[in-house]
Amino acid sequence: MANTKKPKWVVAKEQAKKVEAATTVWLFGLHAVRDALLNPKREKLHLIVTLNAHNKLAEAIAEAGIEPEIVDPRSFKAPLDPGSVHQGAALEVKPLEWGRLADVAIGAEVPRVILLDRVTDPHNVGAILRSAEVLGASAVIGTRHNSAPETGALAKTASGALERQPYLRVRNLADAITELQGMGYLVLGLDGEAEQTIEAAVAGRTSDPVALVLGAEGPGLREKTKETCDALVRIDASGGFGSLNVSNAAALALYASKARS
């Protein structure tokens, strides 16, 4: 009888899919929980609230059609990290599925996309998602490894934006950049040592789709990422005062790349 044993890489891939399918996230805080409850695309599993939080979230709970578990504040048992400011509300959910890169990068009149190279701090990514929503970005894109996953801390910092702002994690950032370039995107890597500013790079092209690539504070962009970008650019700022936090840099870069009326 022929040996039908599966190769190790096939077994590993199947196991990874099972783990991904079983993954859940605990969101916490009134803003994050309310927006998740009101998001019809979010699969909601288990809601734990204090009576006070229940009263504040009553309309959203009714809209979601979920039966909450009401607990005493002194015995709030949701599996959150110690120190999480939950405000008496925690919601277990499945991670959002935003589809493929092409699903979110095409469609806006003048698309702007943020790509993150090894930005692992959930608070930074949450703040970037919030800025991306306010400034009209089509998507924020990280990598499956070495980027912040969807967590309660990320959602709380995003203050609801996680429910509305596409956040994709791709296998390979350089491949994603190449795919965007194939869609007509001008891909600009943020580098404090770059000679030209964002405004100079997009001059005459503000109606074109633009992707802005930001690296982690300290190491910055990887060499492979730099090589794949169309150009390296810097934020036009006074020198001698250190570097910006990556979430602040993302907001300024988005604003600088936008067309002016």
LINMO-V662427 format. One record per pair of residues at least 12 apart in sequence whose ideal C-beta (glycine too) atoms are under 10 Angstrom apart, sorted by the first residue. I is the first residue (numbers start at 1). J is the second residue. D is the distance in whole Angstrom. If there is no record, write none. Layout:
i=I j=J d=D
i=I j=J d=D
//
This chain:
i=16 j=144 d=10
i=20 j=95 d=8
i=20 j=144 d=10
i=21 j=94 d=9
i=22 j=94 d=10
i=23 j=94 d=7
i=23 j=95 d=6
i=23 j=149 d=9
i=23 j=150 d=9
i=24 j=43 d=9
i=24 j=45 d=6
i=24 j=46 d=9
i=24 j=79 d=10
i=24 j=92 d=5
i=24 j=93 d=7
i=24 j=94 d=6
i=24 j=95 d=8
i=25 j=42 d=10
i=25 j=45 d=10
i=25 j=91 d=9
i=25 j=92 d=7
i=25 j=93 d=6
i=25 j=94 d=7
i=25 j=95 d=6
i=25 j=96 d=9
i=25 j=149 d=8
i=25 j=150 d=5
i=25 j=151 d=6
i=25 j=152 d=7
i=25 j=154 d=9
i=25 j=155 d=8
i=25 j=162 d=10
i=26 j=45 d=10
i=26 j=46 d=9
i=26 j=48 d=9
i=26 j=78 d=6
i=26 j=79 d=6
i=26 j=80 d=6
i=26 j=81 d=9
i=26 j=84 d=9
i=26 j=86 d=9
i=26 j=90 d=6
i=26 j=91 d=7
i=26 j=92 d=5
i=26 j=93 d=8
i=26 j=151 d=8
i=26 j=152 d=5
i=26 j=155 d=9
i=27 j=42 d=9
i=27 j=44 d=9
i=27 j=47 d=10
i=27 j=78 d=10
i=27 j=80 d=10
i=27 j=86 d=9
i=27 j=89 d=8
i=27 j=90 d=7
i=27 j=91 d=5
i=27 j=92 d=8
i=27 j=93 d=6
i=27 j=150 d=9
i=27 j=151 d=9
i=27 j=152 d=5
i=27 j=153 d=10
i=27 j=154 d=9
i=27 j=155 d=5
i=27 j=156 d=8
i=27 j=162 d=8
i=27 j=163 d=9
i=28 j=48 d=9
i=28 j=76 d=10
i=28 j=78 d=7
i=28 j=80 d=6
i=28 j=81 d=9
i=28 j=84 d=6
i=28 j=85 d=8
i=28 j=86 d=4
i=28 j=87 d=7
i=28 j=88 d=9
i=28 j=89 d=6
i=28 j=90 d=5
i=28 j=91 d=8
i=28 j=151 d=10
i=28 j=152 d=5
i=28 j=153 d=9
i=28 j=155 d=8
i=28 j=156 d=6
i=29 j=53 d=10
i=29 j=84 d=8
i=29 j=85 d=6
i=29 j=86 d=6
i=29 j=87 d=5
i=29 j=88 d=9
i=29 j=89 d=7
i=29 j=90 d=9
i=29 j=91 d=10
i=29 j=152 d=8
i=29 j=153 d=10
i=29 j=155 d=8
i=29 j=156 d=4
i=29 j=157 d=9
i=29 j=159 d=8
i=29 j=160 d=10
i=30 j=49 d=10
i=30 j=53 d=7
i=30 j=56 d=6
i=30 j=57 d=7
i=30 j=60 d=9
i=30 j=85 d=10
i=30 j=86 d=9
i=30 j=87 d=5
i=30 j=88 d=8
i=30 j=89 d=6
i=30 j=156 d=10
i=30 j=160 d=10
i=31 j=87 d=9
i=31 j=89 d=9
i=31 j=155 d=9
i=31 j=156 d=7
i=31 j=158 d=9
i=31 j=159 d=5
i=31 j=160 d=5
i=31 j=161 d=10
i=32 j=86 d=10
i=32 j=87 d=9
i=32 j=89 d=8
i=32 j=90 d=10
i=32 j=91 d=8
i=32 j=93 d=10
i=32 j=126 d=9
i=32 j=152 d=7
i=32 j=153 d=10
i=32 j=154 d=9
i=32 j=155 d=4
i=32 j=156 d=5
i=32 j=157 d=9
i=32 j=158 d=7
i=32 j=159 d=7
i=32 j=160 d=6
i=32 j=161 d=10
i=32 j=162 d=7
i=32 j=163 d=8
i=33 j=47 d=8
i=33 j=48 d=10
i=33 j=49 d=8
i=33 j=53 d=8
i=33 j=56 d=10
i=33 j=57 d=7
i=33 j=60 d=8
i=33 j=61 d=9
i=33 j=64 d=10
i=33 j=86 d=9
i=33 j=87 d=8
i=33 j=88 d=10
i=33 j=89 d=4
i=33 j=90 d=7
i=33 j=91 d=5
i=33 j=93 d=9
i=33 j=152 d=10
i=33 j=155 d=9
i=33 j=156 d=9
i=33 j=160 d=10
i=34 j=53 d=10
i=34 j=56 d=8
i=34 j=57 d=6
i=34 j=59 d=9
i=34 j=60 d=5
i=34 j=61 d=9
i=34 j=63 d=10
i=34 j=64 d=10
i=34 j=89 d=8
i=34 j=91 d=9
i=34 j=160 d=7
i=34 j=163 d=9
i=35 j=60 d=8
i=35 j=155 d=8
i=35 j=158 d=9
i=35 j=159 d=8
i=35 j=160 d=4
i=35 j=161 d=8
i=35 j=162 d=8
i=35 j=163 d=4
i=35 j=164 d=8
i=36 j=60 d=9
i=36 j=64 d=8
i=36 j=89 d=10
i=36 j=91 d=6
i=36 j=93 d=6
i=36 j=96 d=9
i=36 j=155 d=7
i=36 j=160 d=8
i=36 j=162 d=8
i=36 j=163 d=6
i=37 j=57 d=7
i=37 j=59 d=9
i=37 j=60 d=4
i=37 j=61 d=6
i=37 j=62 d=9
i=37 j=63 d=7
i=37 j=64 d=4
i=37 j=65 d=9
i=37 j=66 d=7
i=37 j=68 d=10
i=37 j=89 d=9
i=37 j=91 d=7
i=37 j=93 d=9
i=37 j=163 d=9
i=38 j=57 d=10
i=38 j=59 d=9
i=38 j=60 d=5
i=38 j=61 d=10
i=38 j=63 d=6
i=38 j=64 d=7
i=38 j=160 d=9
i=38 j=163 d=8
i=39 j=60 d=10
i=39 j=64 d=9
i=39 j=93 d=9
i=39 j=96 d=8
i=39 j=160 d=9
i=39 j=162 d=9
i=39 j=163 d=4
i=39 j=164 d=8
i=40 j=63 d=9
i=40 j=64 d=9
i=41 j=96 d=7
i=41 j=97 d=8
i=41 j=98 d=9
i=41 j=163 d=8
i=41 j=164 d=10
i=42 j=64 d=9
i=42 j=91 d=9
i=42 j=93 d=6
i=42 j=94 d=8
i=42 j=95 d=9
i=42 j=96 d=6
i=42 j=162 d=9
i=42 j=163 d=6
i=43 j=92 d=10
i=43 j=93 d=6
i=43 j=94 d=4
i=43 j=95 d=9
i=43 j=96 d=9
i=43 j=97 d=9
i=44 j=64 d=6
i=44 j=65 d=9
i=44 j=66 d=5
i=44 j=91 d=6
i=44 j=92 d=8
i=44 j=93 d=6
i=44 j=94 d=8
i=45 j=66 d=9
i=45 j=91 d=8
i=45 j=92 d=4
i=45 j=93 d=6
i=45 j=94 d=7
i=46 j=66 d=8
i=46 j=67 d=9
i=46 j=68 d=9
i=46 j=69 d=7
i=46 j=78 d=9
i=46 j=90 d=8
i=46 j=91 d=7
i=46 j=92 d=4
i=46 j=93 d=9
i=47 j=60 d=10
i=47 j=61 d=7
i=47 j=64 d=8
i=47 j=66 d=5
i=47 j=67 d=8
i=47 j=68 d=4
i=47 j=69 d=7
i=47 j=70 d=9
i=47 j=78 d=10
i=47 j=89 d=8
i=47 j=90 d=8
i=47 j=91 d=5
i=47 j=92 d=8
i=47 j=93 d=10
i=48 j=68 d=7
i=48 j=69 d=5
i=48 j=70 d=8
i=48 j=71 d=6
i=48 j=76 d=7
i=48 j=77 d=7
i=48 j=78 d=5
i=48 j=79 d=10
i=48 j=80 d=10
i=48 j=86 d=9
i=48 j=88 d=9
i=48 j=89 d=8
i=48 j=90 d=5
i=48 j=91 d=8
i=48 j=92 d=8
i=49 j=61 d=8
i=49 j=68 d=5
i=49 j=69 d=7
i=49 j=70 d=6
i=49 j=71 d=7
i=49 j=76 d=9
i=49 j=78 d=9
i=49 j=86 d=10
i=49 j=87 d=10
i=49 j=88 d=6
i=49 j=89 d=5
i=49 j=90 d=8
i=49 j=91 d=9
i=50 j=68 d=10
i=50 j=70 d=7
i=50 j=71 d=6
i=50 j=72 d=7
i=50 j=73 d=5
i=50 j=74 d=10
i=50 j=75 d=10
i=50 j=76 d=7
i=50 j=86 d=9
i=50 j=87 d=9
i=50 j=88 d=4
i=50 j=89 d=8
i=50 j=90 d=10
i=51 j=70 d=6
i=51 j=71 d=9
i=51 j=72 d=8
i=51 j=73 d=8
i=51 j=88 d=8
i=52 j=73 d=8
i=52 j=87 d=9
i=52 j=88 d=6
i=52 j=89 d=9
i=53 j=68 d=9
i=53 j=70 d=9
i=53 j=71 d=10
i=53 j=73 d=9
i=53 j=76 d=10
i=53 j=86 d=9
i=53 j=87 d=6
i=53 j=88 d=3
i=53 j=89 d=4
i=53 j=90 d=9
i=54 j=68 d=6
i=54 j=69 d=10
i=54 j=70 d=6
i=54 j=71 d=10
i=54 j=88 d=8
i=54 j=89 d=8
i=55 j=88 d=10
i=56 j=87 d=9
i=56 j=88 d=8
i=56 j=89 d=8
i=57 j=87 d=10
i=57 j=88 d=9
i=57 j=89 d=6
i=57 j=91 d=9
i=60 j=89 d=10
i=61 j=89 d=10
i=61 j=91 d=10
i=64 j=91 d=9
i=66 j=91 d=8
i=68 j=89 d=9
i=68 j=91 d=9
i=69 j=90 d=10
i=70 j=88 d=10
i=71 j=88 d=9
i=71 j=90 d=10
i=73 j=88 d=6
i=76 j=88 d=7
i=76 j=89 d=9
i=76 j=90 d=8
i=77 j=90 d=9
i=78 j=90 d=4
i=78 j=91 d=9
i=78 j=92 d=8
i=78 j=152 d=9
i=79 j=92 d=9
i=79 j=152 d=10
i=80 j=152 d=6
i=80 j=153 d=9
i=81 j=151 d=9
i=81 j=152 d=8
i=81 j=153 d=7
i=84 j=152 d=7
i=84 j=153 d=7
i=84 j=156 d=8
i=85 j=153 d=10
i=85 j=156 d=7
i=86 j=152 d=8
i=86 j=156 d=9
i=87 j=156 d=9
i=90 j=152 d=8
i=91 j=152 d=9
i=91 j=155 d=9
i=92 j=152 d=10
i=93 j=150 d=9
i=93 j=152 d=10
i=93 j=155 d=9
i=93 j=163 d=10
i=94 j=150 d=10
i=95 j=149 d=8
i=95 j=150 d=5
i=95 j=151 d=10
i=95 j=162 d=10
i=95 j=167 d=10
i=95 j=169 d=10
i=96 j=150 d=7
i=96 j=162 d=7
i=96 j=163 d=8
i=96 j=164 d=10
i=96 j=166 d=8
i=96 j=167 d=8
i=96 j=168 d=10
i=97 j=168 d=10
i=98 j=139 d=7
i=98 j=141 d=10
i=98 j=165 d=9
i=98 j=166 d=4
i=98 j=167 d=7
i=98 j=168 d=5
i=98 j=169 d=9
i=99 j=166 d=8
i=99 j=168 d=8
i=100 j=168 d=8
i=100 j=170 d=9
i=100 j=179 d=9
i=101 j=113 d=9
i=101 j=139 d=8
i=101 j=141 d=7
i=101 j=166 d=10
i=101 j=168 d=6
i=101 j=170 d=7
i=101 j=175 d=9
i=101 j=176 d=6
i=101 j=179 d=6
i=101 j=180 d=7
i=101 j=183 d=9
i=102 j=179 d=7
i=102 j=180 d=9
i=102 j=182 d=10
i=102 j=183 d=7
i=103 j=139 d=9
i=103 j=166 d=8
i=103 j=168 d=9
i=104 j=137 d=10
i=104 j=138 d=6
i=104 j=139 d=4
i=104 j=140 d=9
i=104 j=141 d=9
i=104 j=165 d=10
i=104 j=166 d=4
i=104 j=167 d=9
i=104 j=168 d=7
i=105 j=138 d=6
i=105 j=139 d=6
i=105 j=141 d=8
i=105 j=166 d=9
i=105 j=168 d=9
i=105 j=176 d=9
i=105 j=179 d=8
i=105 j=180 d=6
i=105 j=183 d=6
i=105 j=185 d=7
i=105 j=209 d=8
i=105 j=211 d=8
i=106 j=138 d=8
i=106 j=180 d=10
i=106 j=183 d=6
i=106 j=184 d=9
i=106 j=185 d=10
i=106 j=209 d=8
i=107 j=138 d=7
i=108 j=136 d=7
i=108 j=137 d=9
i=108 j=138 d=5
i=108 j=139 d=9
i=108 j=209 d=8
i=109 j=136 d=9
i=109 j=207 d=9
i=109 j=209 d=10
i=109 j=259 d=10
i=110 j=136 d=8
i=110 j=138 d=10
i=110 j=206 d=7
i=110 j=207 d=6
i=110 j=208 d=8
i=110 j=209 d=7
i=110 j=210 d=8
i=110 j=257 d=9
i=110 j=258 d=8
i=110 j=259 d=6
i=111 j=136 d=9
i=111 j=137 d=8
i=111 j=138 d=5
i=111 j=139 d=9
i=111 j=180 d=9
i=111 j=183 d=9
i=111 j=184 d=9
i=111 j=185 d=8
i=111 j=208 d=9
i=111 j=209 d=4
i=111 j=210 d=8
i=111 j=211 d=8
i=112 j=132 d=8
i=112 j=135 d=7
i=112 j=136 d=7
i=112 j=137 d=5
i=112 j=138 d=6
i=112 j=139 d=9
i=112 j=185 d=9
i=112 j=209 d=7
i=112 j=210 d=6
i=112 j=211 d=8
i=112 j=212 d=7
i=112 j=253 d=9
i=112 j=254 d=6
i=112 j=255 d=10
i=112 j=257 d=6
i=112 j=258 d=7
i=113 j=132 d=9
i=113 j=137 d=6
i=113 j=138 d=5
i=113 j=139 d=5
i=113 j=140 d=8
i=113 j=141 d=6
i=113 j=166 d=9
i=113 j=168 d=10
i=113 j=176 d=9
i=113 j=180 d=7
i=113 j=183 d=10
i=113 j=185 d=7
i=113 j=187 d=9
i=113 j=209 d=7
i=113 j=210 d=8
i=113 j=211 d=4
i=113 j=212 d=7
i=113 j=213 d=9
i=113 j=254 d=10
i=114 j=128 d=6
i=114 j=129 d=9
i=114 j=131 d=9
i=114 j=132 d=6
i=114 j=135 d=10
i=114 j=137 d=6
i=114 j=138 d=9
i=114 j=139 d=7
i=114 j=140 d=5
i=114 j=141 d=7
i=114 j=142 d=9
i=114 j=165 d=10
i=114 j=167 d=10
i=114 j=211 d=8
i=114 j=212 d=6
i=114 j=213 d=8
i=114 j=214 d=7
i=114 j=250 d=6
i=114 j=251 d=10
i=114 j=253 d=8
i=114 j=254 d=7
i=115 j=139 d=9
i=115 j=140 d=8
i=115 j=141 d=5
i=115 j=142 d=8
i=115 j=143 d=9
i=115 j=147 d=10
i=115 j=168 d=10
i=115 j=170 d=9
i=115 j=173 d=6
i=115 j=176 d=7
i=115 j=177 d=7
i=115 j=180 d=8
i=115 j=187 d=8
i=115 j=188 d=10
i=115 j=189 d=9
i=115 j=190 d=10
i=115 j=211 d=6
i=115 j=212 d=7
i=115 j=213 d=4
i=115 j=214 d=7
i=115 j=215 d=10
i=115 j=221 d=10
i=115 j=225 d=8
i=115 j=229 d=9
i=116 j=128 d=7
i=116 j=140 d=7
i=116 j=141 d=7
i=116 j=142 d=4
i=116 j=143 d=8
i=116 j=146 d=9
i=116 j=147 d=6
i=116 j=148 d=8
i=116 j=167 d=10
i=116 j=169 d=9
i=116 j=173 d=8
i=116 j=212 d=10
i=116 j=213 d=8
i=116 j=214 d=6
i=116 j=215 d=8
i=116 j=216 d=8
i=116 j=246 d=8
i=116 j=250 d=8
i=117 j=142 d=8
i=117 j=143 d=8
i=117 j=146 d=8
i=117 j=147 d=8
i=117 j=173 d=6
i=117 j=174 d=10
i=117 j=177 d=10
i=117 j=189 d=8
i=117 j=190 d=9
i=117 j=213 d=6
i=117 j=214 d=7
i=117 j=215 d=4
i=117 j=216 d=7
i=117 j=219 d=9
i=117 j=220 d=8
i=117 j=221 d=5
i=117 j=222 d=6
i=117 j=224 d=9
i=117 j=225 d=5
i=117 j=226 d=9
i=117 j=246 d=10
i=118 j=142 d=9
i=118 j=143 d=8
i=118 j=145 d=9
i=118 j=146 d=5
i=118 j=147 d=7
i=118 j=173 d=9
i=118 j=214 d=10
i=118 j=215 d=6
i=118 j=216 d=4
i=118 j=218 d=10
i=118 j=219 d=7
i=118 j=220 d=9
i=118 j=221 d=9
i=118 j=222 d=7
i=118 j=225 d=9
i=119 j=140 d=10
i=119 j=142 d=7
i=119 j=143 d=9
i=119 j=146 d=9
i=119 j=147 d=6
i=119 j=148 d=7
i=119 j=214 d=7
i=119 j=215 d=7
i=119 j=216 d=5
i=119 j=217 d=8
i=119 j=246 d=6
i=119 j=247 d=9
i=119 j=250 d=9
i=120 j=142 d=9
i=120 j=143 d=10
i=120 j=145 d=10
i=120 j=146 d=6
i=120 j=147 d=6
i=120 j=148 d=5
i=120 j=149 d=9
i=120 j=216 d=7
i=121 j=147 d=10
i=121 j=148 d=6
i=121 j=153 d=9
i=121 j=154 d=9
i=121 j=157 d=9
i=121 j=216 d=8
i=121 j=217 d=9
i=121 j=245 d=10
i=121 j=246 d=8
i=121 j=247 d=9
i=122 j=147 d=10
i=122 j=148 d=4
i=122 j=149 d=8
i=122 j=150 d=9
i=122 j=151 d=5
i=122 j=152 d=9
i=122 j=153 d=4
i=122 j=154 d=4
i=122 j=155 d=9
i=122 j=156 d=9
i=122 j=157 d=7
i=122 j=158 d=9
i=123 j=148 d=9
i=123 j=153 d=6
i=123 j=154 d=7
i=123 j=156 d=9
i=123 j=157 d=5
i=123 j=158 d=10
i=123 j=245 d=10
i=123 j=247 d=8
i=124 j=148 d=7
i=124 j=154 d=9
i=124 j=157 d=8
i=124 j=214 d=10
i=124 j=216 d=9
i=124 j=217 d=8
i=124 j=245 d=7
i=124 j=246 d=5
i=124 j=247 d=5
i=124 j=248 d=9
i=124 j=249 d=10
i=124 j=250 d=9
i=125 j=140 d=7
i=125 j=142 d=7
i=125 j=147 d=7
i=125 j=148 d=4
i=125 j=149 d=9
i=125 j=150 d=9
i=125 j=151 d=9
i=125 j=153 d=9
i=125 j=154 d=5
i=125 j=157 d=8
i=125 j=158 d=8
i=125 j=162 d=9
i=125 j=167 d=8
i=125 j=246 d=9
i=125 j=247 d=8
i=125 j=250 d=10
i=126 j=148 d=8
i=126 j=150 d=10
i=126 j=151 d=9
i=126 j=153 d=7
i=126 j=154 d=4
i=126 j=155 d=7
i=126 j=156 d=7
i=126 j=157 d=3
i=126 j=158 d=4
i=126 j=159 d=8
i=126 j=161 d=8
i=126 j=162 d=7
i=126 j=167 d=10
i=126 j=247 d=8
i=127 j=154 d=9
i=127 j=157 d=6
i=127 j=158 d=7
i=127 j=159 d=9
i=127 j=161 d=9
i=127 j=245 d=8
i=127 j=246 d=9
i=127 j=247 d=4
i=127 j=248 d=8
i=127 j=250 d=8
i=127 j=251 d=8
i=128 j=140 d=6
i=128 j=142 d=10
i=128 j=148 d=10
i=128 j=154 d=10
i=128 j=157 d=9
i=128 j=158 d=8
i=128 j=161 d=9
i=128 j=165 d=9
i=128 j=167 d=9
i=128 j=214 d=8
i=128 j=246 d=7
i=128 j=247 d=5
i=128 j=248 d=9
i=128 j=249 d=9
i=128 j=250 d=5
i=128 j=251 d=8
i=128 j=254 d=9
i=129 j=154 d=8
i=129 j=155 d=9
i=129 j=157 d=8
i=129 j=158 d=4
i=129 j=159 d=9
i=129 j=160 d=9
i=129 j=161 d=4
i=129 j=162 d=6
i=129 j=163 d=10
i=129 j=164 d=9
i=129 j=165 d=5
i=129 j=166 d=9
i=129 j=167 d=6
i=129 j=247 d=9
i=129 j=250 d=10
i=130 j=157 d=7
i=130 j=158 d=5
i=130 j=159 d=6
i=130 j=160 d=8
i=130 j=161 d=5
i=130 j=162 d=9
i=130 j=165 d=8
i=130 j=247 d=8
i=130 j=251 d=9
i=131 j=158 d=10
i=131 j=161 d=9
i=131 j=165 d=9
i=131 j=247 d=7
i=131 j=248 d=8
i=131 j=249 d=10
i=131 j=250 d=6
i=131 j=251 d=4
i=131 j=252 d=9
i=131 j=253 d=10
i=131 j=254 d=7
i=131 j=255 d=9
i=132 j=158 d=9
i=132 j=161 d=7
i=132 j=164 d=10
i=132 j=165 d=5
i=132 j=166 d=9
i=132 j=167 d=9
i=132 j=247 d=10
i=132 j=250 d=7
i=132 j=251 d=8
i=132 j=254 d=7
i=133 j=158 d=8
i=133 j=159 d=9
i=133 j=160 d=9
i=133 j=161 d=4
i=133 j=162 d=9
i=133 j=163 d=10
i=133 j=164 d=6
i=133 j=165 d=4
i=133 j=166 d=10
i=134 j=161 d=8
i=134 j=165 d=9
i=134 j=251 d=8
i=134 j=254 d=9
i=134 j=255 d=10
i=135 j=250 d=9
i=135 j=251 d=7
i=135 j=252 d=10
i=135 j=253 d=10
i=135 j=254 d=4
i=135 j=255 d=6
i=135 j=257 d=9
i=135 j=258 d=7
i=136 j=254 d=8
i=136 j=258 d=8
i=137 j=165 d=7
i=137 j=166 d=9
i=137 j=210 d=10
i=137 j=211 d=10
i=137 j=212 d=9
i=137 j=250 d=9
i=137 j=251 d=10
i=137 j=254 d=6
i=137 j=257 d=10
i=138 j=165 d=9
i=138 j=166 d=7
i=138 j=209 d=8
i=138 j=211 d=9
i=139 j=165 d=8
i=139 j=166 d=4
i=139 j=167 d=7
i=139 j=168 d=6
i=139 j=211 d=9
i=140 j=158 d=10
i=140 j=161 d=9
i=140 j=162 d=10
i=140 j=165 d=7
i=140 j=166 d=7
i=140 j=167 d=5
i=140 j=168 d=8
i=140 j=169 d=10
i=140 j=214 d=10
i=140 j=250 d=8
i=141 j=166 d=8
i=141 j=167 d=8
i=141 j=168 d=5
i=141 j=169 d=8
i=141 j=170 d=6
i=141 j=173 d=8
i=141 j=176 d=6
i=141 j=177 d=9
i=141 j=180 d=9
i=141 j=211 d=8
i=141 j=213 d=9
i=142 j=167 d=7
i=142 j=168 d=7
i=142 j=169 d=5
i=142 j=170 d=8
i=142 j=173 d=8
i=142 j=176 d=10
i=143 j=168 d=10
i=143 j=169 d=6
i=143 j=170 d=6
i=143 j=171 d=7
i=143 j=172 d=7
i=143 j=173 d=5
i=143 j=174 d=10
i=143 j=176 d=8
i=144 j=168 d=10
i=144 j=169 d=5
i=144 j=170 d=7
i=144 j=171 d=6
i=144 j=172 d=9
i=145 j=169 d=9
i=145 j=171 d=8
i=145 j=172 d=10
i=146 j=169 d=10
i=146 j=173 d=9
i=146 j=216 d=9
i=146 j=222 d=10
i=147 j=167 d=10
i=147 j=169 d=6
i=147 j=170 d=9
i=147 j=173 d=9
i=147 j=216 d=9
i=148 j=167 d=9
i=148 j=169 d=9
i=149 j=167 d=10
i=149 j=169 d=7
i=150 j=162 d=7
i=150 j=167 d=7
i=150 j=169 d=8
i=154 j=167 d=9
i=157 j=247 d=9
i=172 j=224 d=9
i=173 j=213 d=8
i=173 j=221 d=10
i=173 j=222 d=8
i=173 j=224 d=8
i=173 j=225 d=6
i=173 j=228 d=8
i=174 j=222 d=9
i=174 j=224 d=5
i=174 j=225 d=6
i=174 j=227 d=8
i=174 j=228 d=5
i=174 j=229 d=9
i=175 j=228 d=9
i=176 j=211 d=9
i=176 j=213 d=10
i=176 j=228 d=9
i=177 j=189 d=9
i=177 j=211 d=7
i=177 j=213 d=7
i=177 j=224 d=10
i=177 j=225 d=7
i=177 j=227 d=10
i=177 j=228 d=5
i=177 j=229 d=7
i=177 j=230 d=9
i=178 j=228 d=7
i=180 j=209 d=8
i=180 j=210 d=10
i=180 j=211 d=5
i=180 j=213 d=10
i=180 j=230 d=10
i=181 j=211 d=8
i=181 j=228 d=8
i=181 j=229 d=9
i=181 j=230 d=7
i=183 j=209 d=7
i=183 j=211 d=9
i=184 j=208 d=7
i=184 j=209 d=6
i=185 j=208 d=8
i=185 j=209 d=5
i=185 j=210 d=7
i=185 j=211 d=5
i=185 j=230 d=8
i=186 j=201 d=7
i=186 j=202 d=7
i=186 j=205 d=6
i=186 j=208 d=5
i=186 j=209 d=7
i=186 j=210 d=5
i=186 j=211 d=7
i=186 j=212 d=10
i=186 j=229 d=9
i=186 j=230 d=6
i=186 j=231 d=8
i=186 j=257 d=9
i=187 j=209 d=10
i=187 j=210 d=8
i=187 j=211 d=5
i=187 j=212 d=8
i=187 j=213 d=6
i=187 j=225 d=10
i=187 j=228 d=7
i=187 j=229 d=5
i=187 j=230 d=5
i=187 j=231 d=8
i=188 j=201 d=6
i=188 j=202 d=8
i=188 j=210 d=7
i=188 j=211 d=7
i=188 j=212 d=6
i=188 j=213 d=7
i=188 j=214 d=10
i=188 j=229 d=6
i=188 j=230 d=7
i=188 j=231 d=6
i=188 j=232 d=7
i=188 j=233 d=5
i=188 j=234 d=10
i=188 j=253 d=8
i=188 j=256 d=10
i=188 j=257 d=8
i=189 j=211 d=9
i=189 j=212 d=8
i=189 j=213 d=4
i=189 j=214 d=8
i=189 j=215 d=8
i=189 j=220 d=9
i=189 j=221 d=5
i=189 j=222 d=10
i=189 j=225 d=6
i=189 j=226 d=6
i=189 j=227 d=9
i=189 j=228 d=8
i=189 j=229 d=4
i=189 j=230 d=8
i=189 j=231 d=7
i=189 j=232 d=5
i=189 j=233 d=7
i=190 j=212 d=6
i=190 j=213 d=7
i=190 j=214 d=5
i=190 j=215 d=7
i=190 j=220 d=8
i=190 j=221 d=7
i=190 j=229 d=9
i=190 j=232 d=8
i=190 j=233 d=6
i=190 j=234 d=7
i=190 j=235 d=7
i=190 j=244 d=9
i=190 j=246 d=9
i=190 j=249 d=6
i=190 j=250 d=8
i=190 j=252 d=10
i=190 j=253 d=6
i=191 j=213 d=9
i=191 j=214 d=10
i=191 j=215 d=8
i=191 j=220 d=7
i=191 j=221 d=6
i=191 j=225 d=10
i=191 j=226 d=7
i=191 j=229 d=9
i=191 j=231 d=10
i=191 j=232 d=4
i=191 j=233 d=7
i=191 j=234 d=6
i=192 j=220 d=8
i=192 j=232 d=10
i=192 j=234 d=6
i=192 j=235 d=8
i=192 j=237 d=9
i=192 j=239 d=9
i=192 j=242 d=10
i=192 j=243 d=6
i=192 j=244 d=9
i=192 j=249 d=9
i=193 j=220 d=9
i=193 j=232 d=8
i=193 j=234 d=7
i=194 j=226 d=10
i=194 j=231 d=8
i=194 j=232 d=4
i=194 j=233 d=5
i=194 j=234 d=4
i=194 j=235 d=9
i=195 j=231 d=10
i=195 j=232 d=8
i=195 j=233 d=9
i=195 j=234 d=8
i=196 j=231 d=7
i=196 j=232 d=8
i=196 j=233 d=6
i=196 j=234 d=7
i=196 j=236 d=10
i=197 j=233 d=6
i=197 j=234 d=6
i=197 j=235 d=7
i=197 j=236 d=4
i=197 j=237 d=9
i=197 j=256 d=7
i=198 j=210 d=9
i=198 j=212 d=8
i=198 j=231 d=10
i=198 j=233 d=5
i=198 j=234 d=7
i=198 j=235 d=6
i=198 j=236 d=7
i=198 j=252 d=8
i=198 j=253 d=6
i=198 j=254 d=9
i=198 j=255 d=9
i=198 j=256 d=4
i=198 j=257 d=6
i=198 j=258 d=10
i=199 j=233 d=9
i=199 j=235 d=9
i=199 j=236 d=6
i=199 j=256 d=6
i=199 j=257 d=8
i=199 j=260 d=10
i=200 j=231 d=9
i=200 j=233 d=8
i=200 j=234 d=10
i=200 j=236 d=8
i=201 j=230 d=8
i=201 j=231 d=5
i=201 j=232 d=9
i=201 j=233 d=5
i=201 j=234 d=10
i=201 j=256 d=9
i=201 j=257 d=8
i=202 j=231 d=10
i=202 j=233 d=9
i=202 j=256 d=8
i=202 j=257 d=5
i=202 j=258 d=9
i=202 j=259 d=9
i=205 j=257 d=10
i=205 j=259 d=9
i=206 j=257 d=7
i=206 j=258 d=7
i=206 j=259 d=4
i=206 j=260 d=7
i=207 j=259 d=6
i=208 j=257 d=10
i=208 j=259 d=10
i=210 j=230 d=10
i=210 j=253 d=9
i=210 j=254 d=9
i=210 j=256 d=10
i=210 j=257 d=5
i=210 j=258 d=9
i=210 j=259 d=10
i=211 j=229 d=9
i=211 j=230 d=9
i=211 j=257 d=9
i=212 j=229 d=10
i=212 j=233 d=8
i=212 j=249 d=9
i=212 j=250 d=7
i=212 j=253 d=5
i=212 j=254 d=7
i=212 j=256 d=9
i=212 j=257 d=6
i=213 j=225 d=6
i=213 j=226 d=9
i=213 j=228 d=9
i=213 j=229 d=6
i=213 j=232 d=9
i=213 j=233 d=10
i=213 j=253 d=9
i=214 j=244 d=10
i=214 j=246 d=6
i=214 j=247 d=9
i=214 j=249 d=6
i=214 j=250 d=6
i=214 j=253 d=7
i=215 j=246 d=8
i=215 j=249 d=10
i=216 j=246 d=7
i=217 j=243 d=7
i=217 j=244 d=9
i=217 j=245 d=7
i=217 j=246 d=5
i=217 j=247 d=10
i=217 j=249 d=9
i=218 j=243 d=9
i=218 j=246 d=10
i=220 j=243 d=9
i=220 j=246 d=10
i=233 j=253 d=8
i=233 j=256 d=9
i=233 j=257 d=9
i=234 j=249 d=10
i=234 j=253 d=10
i=235 j=248 d=9
i=235 j=249 d=6
i=235 j=252 d=5
i=235 j=253 d=6
i=235 j=255 d=10
i=235 j=256 d=7
i=236 j=252 d=9
i=236 j=256 d=7
i=237 j=249 d=10
i=237 j=252 d=8
//
